[in-house]
Amino acid sequence: MNFSSEQPRIIVVGSSSIDLVLETEKVPCENETVIARKSESYFGGKGANQAVGAARLGASVYFVGCVGMDPLGQQIMRNMVNENVNVGFVFETDRESTGTAYVTTSDGNAAIVVVPAANNYLSVEHVEAADKYFHTADLVLLQLEVSMKVIEYTVKKAKKYGKKVGMYASPAQRLSDEILNNVDFLVVKSNELHIVFGEEQREEILKKYFNKVFVRDDINSTIYFDGTEMKYCRNDKDKTAYKMGMGDAFTVGFSIALCHKNSIEECVKFGNEVSARVSESKGSQCCLPRLSDFIS
């Protein structure tokens, strides 16, 4: 893994939230009530996770998002500032509260309900307001916790300026051919591949989008096609303790490695390494590694 002397410039357009995590003996089934052993709150949202992760790995990061005009929104803003993320294009709305996520977790398994709230009010006008920073960005990062209209507009804007675009396709939804053709890399959960692409077989999808679609599972394994053969990369751990935020972390690690002009294979390996470190602690952002962890 090579780290160049250039500082990557990354724009993240996406969601932010406060995550309420309930630790239980088991994830409840339908119509079942369980008792939580404890409840804790963490900073989250797939966009914010990517922004904080990229900043910790040495990138200059602008985050374009939307929070409510409430204490939770202020907490998110302060956290990002403390993490060296530029929040000049994080907008506030008085029409909704700040986004939240409710997570019930047991033995590494989780059921998650996301309330987008203010994230739904992120608009193309907000993205347009950050136009001048698209000129200088090396990479634009996206997820799917904001409106598809914003996603499509951001992809078009990035391509207009000839910028690389990366996307973590989660929460999964069907993507248009225009998006699939214009993103430079796409990270997809293995059990959601059919939602994004329809009923095509995994091998057919990977061969069609070689070195572009990276399929992840919850044991920190990544599969892709390099144009010649299927490639499998897995970080072997005895147990993946916490799975929240692993996909965001992989996407960030891959992005940073790509910005430093590493090979696709090295990008995948680094993404897996960043993801593995996040799984060591609760909370999507708590164990995101720093550049100093990799440079002695």
C-alpha positions in Angstrom: 0.0 0.0 0.0 1.5 3.3 -1.2 0.8 6.6 0.4 1.8 9.5 -1.8 2.8 12.9 -0.6 -0.4 14.4 -2.1 -3.4 14.9 0.3 -6.5 13.4 -1.4 -9.5 15.9 -1.7 -12.8 14.1 -1.2 -16.4 15.4 -1.2 -18.9 13.2 0.6 -22.6 13.8 -0.2 -24.9 12.0 2.1 -26.5 11.2 5.4 -25.7 11.8 9.0 -27.5 10.6 12.1 -27.4 9.7 15.8 -27.5 5.9 16.3 -29.3 4.5 19.3 -27.9 1.0 19.9 -29.8 -1.4 22.1 -27.9 -4.5 23.3 -30.2 -7.5 23.8 -30.0 -11.2 24.5 -31.5 -11.8 21.0 -32.8 -9.8 18.1 -36.6 -9.9 18.6 -38.9 -11.7 16.2 -42.2 -10.3 15.0 -44.6 -9.5 17.9 -41.9 -10.4 20.4 -40.7 -8.1 23.3 -37.2 -8.4 24.6 -35.3 -6.6 27.4 -32.2 -4.5 26.5 -29.2 -5.0 28.7 -28.0 -1.5 27.9 -28.6 1.4 25.4 -25.8 3.6 24.0 -25.8 6.4 21.4 -23.1 6.9 18.7 -22.5 9.2 15.7 -23.5 7.6 12.5 -25.1 7.9 9.1 -23.4 6.4 6.1 -22.3 9.7 4.7 -20.9 11.0 8.0 -19.1 7.7 8.5 -17.4 8.0 5.2 -16.5 11.7 5.8 -15.0 11.0 9.2 -13.2 7.9 8.0 -11.7 9.7 5.0 -10.5 12.6 7.2 -8.9 10.2 9.7 -7.0 8.6 6.8 -5.5 12.0 5.8 -8.0 13.3 3.2 -9.2 16.9 3.0 -13.0 16.3 3.3 -16.0 18.4 2.5 -19.3 17.0 3.7 -22.6 18.0 2.0 -25.5 17.0 4.1 -28.5 18.2 6.1 -29.4 18.1 9.8 -32.3 19.4 11.9 -32.2 22.6 13.9 -32.0 20.7 17.1 -29.3 19.6 19.7 -28.6 16.4 17.8 -27.8 18.3 14.7 -25.4 20.5 16.7 -23.7 17.5 18.2 -23.1 16.0 14.7 -21.7 19.3 13.4 -19.3 19.6 16.4 -18.2 16.0 16.0 -17.4 16.6 12.3 -15.4 19.8 13.1 -13.5 17.9 15.8 -12.8 15.2 13.1 -11.4 17.8 10.7 -14.3 17.5 8.3 -15.3 20.8 6.6 -19.0 21.4 7.4 -19.5 24.6 5.4 -22.0 22.7 3.3 -23.9 21.0 6.0 -27.3 22.6 5.9 -29.9 22.9 8.6 -33.7 22.5 8.2 -36.5 23.5 10.5 -38.9 21.2 8.7 -37.6 18.0 10.3 -35.5 16.7 13.2 -32.0 15.3 12.7 -31.8 11.8 11.3 -31.7 8.8 13.7 -31.2 5.1 13.6 -32.4 2.5 16.0 -30.3 -0.6 16.2 -31.1 -3.8 18.1 -28.0 -5.9 18.4 -27.1 -9.4 19.8 -24.0 -11.4 19.3 -22.9 -9.5 16.3 -26.3 -9.6 14.6 -28.4 -6.5 14.2 -31.8 -5.2 13.2 -31.7 -1.6 12.1 -34.4 1.0 11.5 -33.3 4.3 10.0 -35.4 7.5 10.3 -33.9 9.7 7.6 -35.8 12.9 8.8 -33.6 15.9 7.9 -31.6 13.8 5.5 -34.7 13.7 3.2 -34.3 17.5 2.8 -30.9 17.4 1.3 -31.5 18.9 -2.2 -29.8 19.4 -5.5 -29.6 23.1 -4.6 -27.4 22.1 -1.6 -25.1 20.1 -3.9 -25.0 23.0 -6.3 -23.9 25.4 -3.5 -20.7 23.3 -3.2 -20.0 23.5 -6.9 -16.7 25.2 -6.7 -15.3 22.4 -4.6 -16.1 19.8 -7.2 -13.5 21.5 -9.5 -10.7 20.5 -7.1 -11.9 17.2 -5.7 -10.1 13.9 -6.5 -13.2 11.8 -5.6 -16.8 12.1 -4.8 -18.4 9.6 -2.4 -22.0 8.6 -2.2 -24.4 6.2 -0.4 -28.1 5.7 -0.7 -29.5 7.3 2.5 -30.5 10.5 0.7 -32.9 11.0 -2.3 -32.1 9.4 -5.6 -32.6 12.8 -7.2 -29.6 14.1 -5.2 -27.6 11.0 -6.0 -28.2 11.3 -9.8 -27.5 15.1 -9.7 -24.2 14.5 -7.8 -23.0 11.8 -10.2 -23.7 14.1 -13.2 -21.9 17.0 -11.6 -18.9 14.9 -10.7 -18.7 13.5 -14.2 -19.1 17.0 -15.7 -15.8 17.9 -14.1 -14.2 14.6 -14.8 -14.1 13.4 -11.2 -14.0 9.9 -9.9 -17.2 8.7 -8.2 -17.5 6.0 -5.6 -20.7 4.6 -4.1 -21.7 2.3 -1.3 -25.1 1.0 -2.6 -26.7 0.8 0.9 -29.5 0.8 1.9 -29.9 -1.1 -1.4 -32.2 0.0 -4.2 -32.3 -0.5 -7.9 -29.8 1.8 -9.7 -30.2 3.2 -13.2 -27.9 2.3 -16.0 -26.8 5.9 -16.1 -25.5 5.6 -12.5 -24.0 2.2 -13.0 -22.1 3.4 -16.1 -20.8 6.6 -14.5 -19.6 5.5 -11.1 -16.0 4.4 -11.0 -16.6 1.8 -8.2 -19.6 0.4 -6.5 -19.7 -1.5 -3.2 -22.7 -3.8 -2.7 -23.7 -6.2 0.0 -23.8 -9.8 -1.2 -27.4 -10.4 0.1 -28.6 -7.2 -1.7 -27.0 -7.7 -5.1 -30.4 -8.7 -6.6 -32.0 -5.5 -5.4 -29.4 -3.3 -7.1 -29.0 -5.3 -10.3 -32.1 -7.5 -10.6 -32.0 -11.2 -11.2 -28.6 -11.4 -13.0 -26.2 -14.0 -11.5 -23.4 -12.6 -9.4 -20.7 -13.9 -11.8 -22.4 -12.2 -14.7 -22.6 -8.9 -12.9 -19.0 -9.0 -11.8 -17.7 -9.8 -15.3 -19.8 -7.1 -16.8 -18.5 -4.5 -14.3 -15.0 -5.8 -13.9 -12.8 -3.9 -11.4 -15.8 -1.8 -10.7 -18.3 -3.8 -8.6 -17.1 -5.1 -5.3 -19.4 -7.5 -3.4 -19.1 -7.6 0.4 -20.4 -10.0 3.1 -20.5 -9.7 6.8 -17.4 -11.7 7.5 -15.2 -9.0 5.8 -14.9 -10.8 2.5 -14.8 -9.0 -0.8 -15.3 -10.5 -4.2 -14.7 -8.9 -7.6 -13.6 -9.8 -11.2 -10.3 -8.3 -12.4 -10.9 -8.8 -16.1 -9.3 -12.2 -16.0 -10.4 -14.1 -12.9 -12.6 -13.8 -9.8 -10.6 -12.4 -6.9 -11.4 -13.1 -3.3 -10.1 -11.0 -0.4 -10.8 -11.8 3.2 -9.4 -10.6 6.5 -9.5 -13.7 8.7 -10.6 -12.9 12.2 -11.8 -15.5 14.8 -15.0 -13.5 15.2 -16.4 -10.3 13.8 -17.6 -8.6 17.0 -19.4 -5.6 15.6 -20.7 -5.4 12.0 -22.1 -1.8 12.0 -20.2 0.5 9.7 -18.0 -2.2 8.1 -19.3 -1.4 4.6 -18.7 2.3 5.1 -15.2 1.6 6.4 -14.3 -0.6 3.4 -15.5 2.1 1.0 -13.4 4.7 2.7 -10.3 2.5 2.7 -10.8 1.6 -0.9 -11.3 5.3 -1.8 -8.1 6.5 0.0 -6.0 3.8 -1.6 -7.4 4.7 -5.0 -6.7 8.3 -4.5 -3.0 7.4 -3.7 -3.0 5.5 -7.1 -2.7 2.0 -5.8 -3.7 -1.0 -7.8 -7.3 -2.3 -7.5 -6.0 -5.3 -5.6 -4.2 -3.1 -3.0 -7.3 -0.9 -2.8 -9.4 -4.0 -1.9 -6.9 -5.2 0.7 -6.7 -1.8 2.3 -10.5 -1.5 2.4 -10.7 -4.9 4.1 -8.1 -3.8 6.7 -9.9 -0.6 7.5 -13.2 -2.5 7.7 -11.7 -5.1 10.1 -10.5 -2.4 12.5 -14.0 -0.9 12.7 -15.4 -4.3 13.7 -13.4 -4.2 16.9 -15.7 -1.8 18.7 -19.3 -0.6 18.9 -20.3 2.4 16.9 -19.7 3.0 13.2 -17.1 5.7 13.8 -15.4 4.8 17.1 -12.7 2.5 15.6 -12.2 4.1 12.2 -8.4 4.1 12.0 -6.1 7.0 11.4 -3.4 7.5 8.8 -0.8 7.2 11.6 -1.9 3.6 12.2 -0.5 2.6 8.8 2.5 4.9 8.5 5.3 4.2 11.0 
